[in-house]
């Protein structure tokens, strides 16, 4: 732990926890996609697979990067460990929401198929 901090001090710049920052940006992208889905439901109906795929991939990036950020934060004396934990939790929520969106989209298509068959 002290070696990483000393190397950062010798270089003159503080050590950065890049993995934690990447995980936060991936989680933020996923949250923006959720806001986009609720703000523009017509686009979700047209491009639902695209939104859902990006939501899932944001969670997949946020989780391992968050774990790396927590491990690196431990070596850096606790720097950005809370941010990395937030990204891990948000990543799992994004994956859960992407699965719920797949179920909603499948239910919508099944309901429309039922309506067209009964008409």
Buried (B, 14 or more C-beta within 10 A) or exposed (E): EEEBBEEBEEEEEEBEBEBBBBBBBBBBBBBBBBEBBEEEEEEBEEBBEEBBBBBBBBBBBBBBBBBBBBBBBEBBEEBBBEBBBBBBBBBBBBBEBBEEBBEBBEEEEEEEEEEEEEE
